[in-house]
Amino acid sequence: MALLVQHGSVVGWSLTDPVRYLTTGFAAPDPVPPSPATRRLLSACLDLVTKPLLDDVQDRDPAALSRLRAADHADRPAQWSAKSR
């Protein structure tokens, strides 16, 4: 973790490898590195909730909505997909 400082004041923080801190609850990070698929999914999800893609989703841009649906589908375990059919 790094603290972000501006004009002598701490204004935020940044995680060097945020995907390591994804857990199912309050737990210590897993010592095993996350899979490349997990890294890609976190990146795709963060893209969807930050500008400019967030604006495109809110404007119902078809390409942005397609990315949103793809990220939602990728985040679901296989057994959920089978149940929703």
Summary of the structure (lengths in Angstrom):
residues: 85
radius of gyration: 16.6
end to end distance: 42.1
largest distance: 55.4
contacts: 162
relative contact order: 0.09
helix: 49%
strand: 13%
